[in-house]
Amino acid sequence: MSAIVSGQHSLFTDAGPKRPTLRPYQERGVAEILACLQRRVDPLYALPTAGGKTTIFTAVTEVVVGQGWEVWIIVHRRELLRQASERLLAMGISHGLIAPGEPMTKDPVQVASVDTLLARLDSLRNRLTKVRLAIIDEAHHVVASKWQRVLEAMINALRLGVTATPFRYDGKGLGEHFRQAIEGPSVAELIRDGYLAKPAIFAPPANLDLSKVKKRGGDYVAADLAKAVDTDELTLPAVRHYARICGGVPAVVFCAGVEHARHVAQQFQAGGWAAASIDGEMTTAERDRAIRSLATGRLSVLTSCDIISEGTDLPIVGAAILLRPTESTGLYLQQVGRVLRTYPGKTEAIIIDQVGNVAKHGMPDERRLWSLDGGLKGLERAVTATRRCRYCHFVCAKGPTHCPHCTRAYPKPPVAAVPEVALATMPGIAGLSAERIATMKYKDILPLAETEEDLHRVAAIKGYKRSWVQRVLQERAAITARGYMMRRYA
């Protein structure tokens, strides 16, 4: 028996996890993936963060290895390497690791770091031709050149990509690398069925100026961003809001740089909270020790730049504090997804957004449209309008008249009154006069306004802002695109 199966591998010394039981949607996902592989089609499987992607692709591995396939699982982070290995261990699947300091084994299943694989590409070239299935975890990274070099060496392998964020902020599609899109349940569906915690979002007003922060590749330049957000004006309110809203709930703070993360941890310590920061400059043992301290309650707050955005499984964490603005919807979803995992006694996942990410990218449980070819680029930003309570700063989708958190009434927005004389001279829509439209309810008017011109007429009659017209048009475009997606991938 290999060292991995016995649980004595150098990277993983804790007792192995129990064999997972597949949830109904995971069983469907495995069946859909296997159907693609049987047709020799490369699938991309999308499932929200914390939905159990690792369980799905290890279950697929178990099936195809039983048919004599050689399977290599390729990851880009040590944390993902650990997760995949532990899940294979739970299923009793013998496997090797391709990572620094790990000896090569002859097991038909390998879990490989893409960087180590790239460094050993020449020596492994013959072995790579025997791979029947390459599984790419966090597959939205596959467009990078190093991934292409590795995958091109696997000339006989089918590809299975898994990701929570199949759309990229740079607009690059994944259709060159995968041929079939498979979409699992949405965040909202997983919350409804009890598989994810319901998010409770707070967005206190913040003193933040990003006007001088440059952008590169579609997102903020890291060095410029770190300077803009590493301020007491942003950090000290975050400490106060954590105390007010969370009161000691285990929390992770997403920061814009290593020094920023360290400074934020220091501010939490000064506020009386047990806090620490982790970063890539620390040893593996140091990072693991800090993460375990959060899990055991020795720490209340853990700050980080990138290290806990992908691949870190911390179900006990009950709060995420966003101090890193981003233009990337994918990065935002990876971050908030860290706290959506369920845990005994955990009734909700608290998200404190100090930097406007929720307003920019939408609610975590909002359904987002995507396609393999990137043809719907930008529609993921057509987010549903939200409302923030002026008293407790709770954020929800527009609709309720009272704050769901503190129950206080939302102020009614002022509506410009249109003089009756003016109404008499204004054109109506759908055969109805402007006077009649002025007295109708919103839900009755909207279906009648079929064109952009109709919407502008309604806005003028009802006193709506010009931005209302654009929001309605965006929502209608999203609905049309969703129908296109359903037809295309049915």
C-alpha positions in Angstrom: 0.0 0.0 0.0 1.3 3.4 -0.9 2.1 6.1 1.7 -0.8 8.2 0.6 -3.4 5.5 1.2 -2.1 4.7 4.6 -2.4 8.4 5.6 1.3 8.8 6.5 2.4 11.1 3.7 4.7 13.9 4.7 2.3 16.7 3.8 -0.7 15.2 5.6 -0.3 13.9 9.1 -3.9 14.2 10.4 -6.3 11.3 10.4 -7.9 11.0 7.0 -11.5 12.1 6.4 -14.5 9.8 6.2 -15.6 8.7 2.8 -18.0 11.3 1.5 -21.6 10.6 0.6 -22.6 12.2 -2.6 -25.5 14.7 -2.5 -28.2 14.3 -5.2 -26.8 17.2 -7.3 -23.3 15.7 -7.0 -24.6 12.4 -8.3 -26.1 14.2 -11.2 -22.9 16.1 -11.9 -20.9 12.9 -11.9 -23.3 11.3 -14.3 -23.2 14.3 -16.7 -19.4 14.4 -16.6 -19.1 10.6 -17.3 -21.6 10.9 -20.2 -19.4 13.6 -21.8 -16.2 11.5 -21.3 -17.9 8.5 -22.8 -18.6 10.7 -25.9 -14.9 11.9 -25.8 -16.1 15.4 -25.1 -14.1 17.7 -22.7 -16.5 19.1 -20.1 -16.2 22.1 -17.9 -18.2 21.7 -14.7 -19.3 24.8 -12.8 -20.4 24.7 -9.2 -20.4 27.5 -6.6 -17.6 27.7 -4.0 -18.3 25.3 -1.1 -20.6 23.2 -3.3 -18.3 20.2 -3.3 -16.4 20.2 -6.6 -13.5 18.1 -5.2 -16.0 15.4 -4.1 -17.4 15.3 -7.6 -14.1 15.0 -9.5 -12.7 12.4 -7.1 -15.9 10.4 -7.6 -15.3 10.6 -11.4 -11.7 9.6 -10.8 -12.8 6.5 -8.9 -15.1 5.4 -11.8 -12.6 5.8 -14.6 -9.7 4.4 -12.8 -11.8 1.3 -12.3 -11.9 1.2 -16.1 -8.1 1.2 -16.3 -7.6 5.0 -17.0 -4.7 7.0 -15.8 -5.9 10.2 -14.2 -3.8 13.3 -13.3 -5.4 16.0 -11.2 -3.6 19.3 -11.7 -3.8 22.2 -9.3 -2.1 25.6 -8.8 -2.1 25.9 -4.9 -0.8 23.7 -2.2 -4.1 23.9 -0.4 -5.9 22.4 -3.4 -3.2 19.7 -3.6 -4.1 18.8 0.0 -7.8 18.8 -0.5 -7.7 16.5 -3.6 -5.3 14.1 -1.8 -7.4 14.0 1.3 -10.6 13.3 -0.7 -8.8 10.5 -2.7 -7.6 9.1 0.6 -11.2 9.1 1.9 -12.2 7.1 -1.1 -9.4 4.6 -0.7 -7.8 5.6 -4.0 -4.0 5.1 -4.1 -2.3 8.1 -5.6 1.0 9.9 -5.8 1.9 13.6 -5.5 3.9 15.6 -7.9 5.1 18.5 -5.7 8.4 19.7 -4.2 10.1 17.0 -2.1 7.7 14.3 -3.2 9.0 11.1 -4.8 7.4 9.9 -8.1 5.2 6.9 -7.8 3.7 4.5 -10.4 0.1 5.0 -9.2 -2.4 5.6 -12.0 -3.7 8.6 -10.1 -1.5 11.6 -9.5 -2.2 15.0 -7.9 0.2 17.5 -9.4 1.2 21.1 -8.8 1.2 22.7 -12.2 4.5 24.5 -11.4 6.3 21.3 -10.4 4.8 19.5 -13.4 6.1 22.3 -15.7 9.6 22.0 -14.1 9.7 18.2 -14.7 8.0 18.3 -18.1 11.0 16.9 -20.0 11.5 14.0 -17.6 7.8 13.1 -17.5 7.0 13.5 -21.2 6.7 9.8 -21.9 4.5 9.2 -18.8 2.3 12.1 -19.8 1.3 10.4 -23.1 -0.3 7.6 -21.0 -2.7 10.0 -19.2 -6.3 9.4 -20.2 -7.9 12.1 -18.2 -6.5 15.5 -17.0 -8.6 17.1 -14.3 -8.0 20.9 -14.0 -9.0 22.3 -10.6 -9.9 26.0 -10.6 -10.1 25.7 -14.4 -10.6 29.4 -15.0 -6.8 29.7 -14.8 -6.3 27.3 -17.7 -5.8 30.1 -20.3 -2.3 30.8 -18.8 0.6 29.7 -20.9 2.1 27.3 -18.3 -1.1 25.3 -18.2 -1.1 25.1 -22.0 2.4 23.7 -22.1 1.5 21.0 -19.6 -1.8 20.0 -21.2 -0.3 19.9 -24.7 2.1 17.3 -23.4 -0.9 15.1 -22.5 -1.6 14.3 -26.1 -4.0 11.4 -25.4 -5.9 12.9 -22.5 -9.5 14.1 -22.3 -9.9 17.2 -20.1 -12.3 17.9 -17.2 -12.3 21.4 -15.8 -14.0 22.3 -12.6 -14.5 25.9 -11.3 -16.8 28.1 -9.3 -16.1 31.1 -11.5 -16.3 30.1 -15.2 -16.3 33.7 -16.4 -13.0 35.8 -16.3 -12.7 39.5 -15.7 -10.5 39.8 -18.8 -13.3 38.4 -21.0 -11.3 35.4 -22.2 -13.6 32.4 -22.9 -12.8 28.8 -22.0 -14.2 27.4 -25.2 -10.7 26.7 -26.6 -10.0 24.3 -23.8 -13.4 22.6 -23.1 -16.2 21.6 -25.4 -19.2 21.1 -23.1 -20.5 23.4 -20.3 -22.2 21.7 -17.4 -23.7 23.9 -14.7 -24.6 22.6 -11.2 -27.1 24.2 -8.9 -26.8 27.9 -8.1 -25.8 29.5 -4.8 -29.5 30.3 -4.2 -30.5 26.7 -4.8 -27.8 25.4 -2.5 -28.9 27.8 0.2 -32.5 26.8 -0.2 -31.6 23.1 0.2 -29.5 23.7 3.2 -26.1 23.0 1.7 -24.8 26.5 2.1 -25.3 29.1 4.8 -27.4 32.2 4.0 -25.4 35.3 3.6 -26.1 38.4 5.8 -24.4 41.4 4.1 -23.5 44.7 5.7 -21.9 47.5 3.7 -21.1 50.5 6.0 -20.2 53.7 4.4 -16.4 54.0 3.8 -13.9 56.7 3.0 -12.4 55.2 -0.1 -10.9 57.0 -3.1 -9.8 54.7 -6.0 -9.6 57.5 -8.7 -5.8 57.4 -8.8 -5.5 53.6 -8.7 -4.3 52.3 -12.1 -5.7 49.2 -13.7 -3.9 46.4 -15.6 -5.5 43.4 -17.3 -8.9 44.5 -16.1 -8.3 44.8 -12.4 -6.5 47.2 -10.1 -2.7 47.3 -10.0 -1.8 45.6 -6.7 0.8 48.0 -5.5 -1.4 51.1 -6.2 -4.4 49.4 -4.6 -2.6 48.5 -1.5 -1.5 52.1 -0.9 -5.1 53.3 -1.4 -6.7 50.9 1.0 -4.0 50.6 3.7 -5.3 53.5 5.8 -6.7 54.0 9.3 -9.7 55.6 7.7 -10.7 52.2 6.2 -9.3 49.8 8.7 -10.4 51.3 12.1 -14.1 51.3 11.0 -13.8 47.7 9.9 -12.6 46.8 13.4 -15.5 48.6 15.0 -18.0 47.1 12.6 -16.6 43.6 13.3 -17.2 44.2 17.0 -20.7 45.5 16.5 -21.9 43.0 13.9 -19.9 39.9 14.6 -18.9 40.1 18.3 -16.1 37.5 18.1 -17.4 35.2 15.3 -14.3 33.6 13.5 -13.6 35.9 10.6 -11.3 36.2 7.6 -10.2 39.6 6.2 -9.4 39.9 2.5 -6.6 42.5 2.0 -4.8 44.0 -1.0 -1.2 43.1 -0.1 1.0 41.4 2.4 1.8 44.6 4.3 -1.8 45.6 4.2 -2.8 42.3 5.8 -0.2 42.7 8.5 -1.3 46.2 9.3 -5.0 45.1 9.5 -4.1 42.3 11.9 -2.3 44.8 14.1 -5.3 47.1 14.2 -7.5 44.2 15.2 -5.0 43.3 17.9 -5.1 46.9 19.2 -8.9 46.6 19.3 -8.6 43.6 21.7 -9.1 40.8 19.2 -6.8 37.8 18.8 -5.7 38.3 15.2 -2.9 37.2 12.8 -2.0 37.5 9.2 -0.9 34.8 6.7 1.0 35.3 3.4 3.1 33.4 0.9 6.3 34.5 2.6 5.5 32.3 5.6 6.5 28.7 5.8 3.8 26.1 5.2 3.9 25.1 8.9 3.4 28.7 10.0 0.4 29.1 7.7 -1.1 25.9 8.8 -0.6 26.8 12.4 -2.5 30.1 12.0 -5.3 28.5 10.1 -5.7 25.8 12.8 -5.7 28.5 15.5 -8.7 30.1 13.8 -10.5 26.8 13.6 -9.8 26.0 17.2 -10.8 29.4 18.5 -7.3 30.6 19.6 -7.7 33.3 16.9 -10.8 35.4 16.2 -9.5 37.1 13.0 -7.2 36.0 10.2 -6.1 38.5 7.6 -4.7 37.5 4.2 -3.8 38.5 0.7 -4.8 35.8 -1.8 -3.8 32.8 0.4 -7.4 32.1 1.6 -9.2 33.2 -1.6 -9.0 29.8 -3.3 -8.8 26.3 -1.9 -9.0 27.0 1.8 -11.7 25.0 3.5 -12.7 26.7 6.8 -16.4 25.9 7.5 -16.1 27.3 11.1 -15.5 30.8 9.7 -18.7 32.8 10.1 -17.6 36.2 8.7 -15.7 37.7 5.8 -14.5 41.3 5.8 -13.8 42.7 2.4 -11.0 45.3 2.4 -9.8 44.6 -1.1 -11.8 46.3 -4.0 -11.8 44.3 -7.2 -13.1 44.5 -10.7 -13.1 40.7 -10.9 -16.5 39.1 -10.2 -14.7 35.8 -9.9 -12.4 36.9 -7.2 -15.2 38.5 -5.3 -17.2 35.2 -5.4 -14.2 33.2 -4.4 -13.8 35.4 -1.3 -17.4 35.5 -0.1 -17.7 31.8 -0.8 -15.2 31.1 1.9 -17.8 31.8 4.6 -20.8 30.1 2.9 -19.9 26.6 4.1 -22.3 25.2 6.7 -21.2 24.3 10.2 -23.0 23.1 13.3 -24.5 26.1 15.1 -23.8 28.5 12.1 -27.1 30.2 11.2 -25.7 32.7 8.7 -22.6 33.8 6.9 -21.8 37.4 7.7 -20.1 39.6 5.0 -18.9 43.1 5.9 -18.1 44.9 2.7 -16.1 48.1 3.3 -15.1 48.6 -0.4 -18.2 48.4 -2.5 -17.7 45.0 -4.0 -21.3 43.9 -3.4 -22.7 47.0 -5.1 -20.4 46.4 -8.1 -20.7 42.6 -8.5 -24.1 41.8 -6.9 -25.4 39.6 -4.1 -23.5 36.3 -3.6 -26.6 34.3 -4.3 -27.4 36.1 -7.6 -27.4 33.9 -10.7 -24.8 34.9 -13.2 -24.7 34.1 -16.9 -21.7 32.7 -18.7 -20.7 30.8 -21.8 -17.6 28.9 -22.9 -16.8 31.2 -25.7 -17.1 34.4 -23.6 -19.8 35.6 -25.9 -21.8 37.0 -23.0 -18.8 38.9 -21.6 -20.0 41.8 -19.4 -23.4 40.4 -18.6 -22.2 39.1 -15.3 -21.9 42.7 -14.3 -25.6 43.4 -15.0 -26.4 43.0 -11.3 -29.7 43.2 -9.6 -30.2 46.5 -7.7 -29.6 46.4 -4.0 -30.8 48.5 -1.0 -28.7 49.4 2.1 -30.3 50.3 5.4 -29.2 53.7 6.6 -29.4 52.6 10.2 -27.7 49.1 10.4 -26.1 49.1 6.9 -27.7 45.7 6.0 -27.9 45.1 2.3 -30.6 43.2 0.4 -32.1 43.1 -3.0 -34.6 45.9 -3.7 -38.2 45.0 -2.8 -39.0 45.1 0.9 -40.3 48.3 2.5 -38.6 47.5 5.8 -35.0 46.4 6.6 -35.0 42.6 7.1 -32.4 43.0 9.8 -33.4 45.9 12.0 -37.0 46.1 10.8 -36.9 49.9 10.3 -38.8 51.3 7.4 -36.8 52.4 4.3 -37.3 56.0 3.4 -39.5 56.5 0.4 -37.6 57.9 -2.6 -38.8 61.3 -3.7 -40.8 61.2 -6.9 -41.0 64.3 -9.0 -44.6 65.4 -9.4 -45.7 66.0 -13.0 -48.3 68.7 -13.3 -51.6 67.6 -14.7 -51.4 70.1 -17.5 -48.1 68.6 -18.6 -49.5 65.0 -18.3 -52.3 66.0 -20.7 -49.7 66.9 -23.4 -47.4 63.8 -22.9 -47.7 60.8 -25.1 -48.7 57.5 -23.5 -47.9 53.9 -24.3 -49.9 50.8 -25.4 -53.0 53.0 -26.1 -53.1 54.4 -22.6 -52.9 58.1 -21.8 -50.2 59.6 -19.7 -52.8 60.5 -17.0 -53.8 56.8 -16.8 -50.2 55.6 -16.6 -49.5 58.0 -13.8 -52.0 56.3 -11.6 -51.0 52.7 -12.5 -48.9 50.4 -10.3 -45.3 49.6 -11.3 -45.9 45.9 -11.9 -48.8 46.7 -14.3 -46.9 49.3 -16.3 -43.7 47.4 -16.9 -45.0 44.7 -19.2 -46.7 47.3 -21.4 -43.4 49.2 -22.0 -42.1 47.0 -24.7 -39.5 49.3 -26.3 -36.8 51.7 -25.1 -38.9 54.6 -26.2 -41.8 53.3 -24.1 -39.5 53.1 -21.1 -38.4 56.7 -21.5 -42.1 57.8 -21.7 -42.9 55.9 -18.5 -39.8 57.4 -16.8 -41.0 60.9 -17.7 -44.6 60.3 -16.6 -43.7 58.6 -13.3 -40.7 60.8 -12.5 -38.1 58.0 -12.6 -34.4 58.7 -13.0 -32.8 58.0 -16.4 -30.8 55.2 -14.9 -34.0 53.3 -14.4 -34.4 52.8 -18.1 -30.9 51.4 -18.5 -31.4 49.1 -15.6 -34.6 47.6 -17.0 -32.9 47.2 -20.4 -30.0 45.4 -18.8 -32.3 43.1 -16.8 -34.2 42.3 -20.0 -31.0 41.6 -21.9 -29.9 39.2 -19.1 -33.2 37.3 -19.3 -32.9 37.0 -23.1 -29.3 35.8 -22.7 -30.3 33.3 -20.1 -32.8 31.8 -22.6 -30.0 31.7 -25.1 -27.8 29.8 -22.7 -30.5 27.3 -21.8 -31.1 26.6 -25.5 -27.4 26.4 -26.3 -26.5 24.0 -23.5 -29.7 22.0 -23.3 
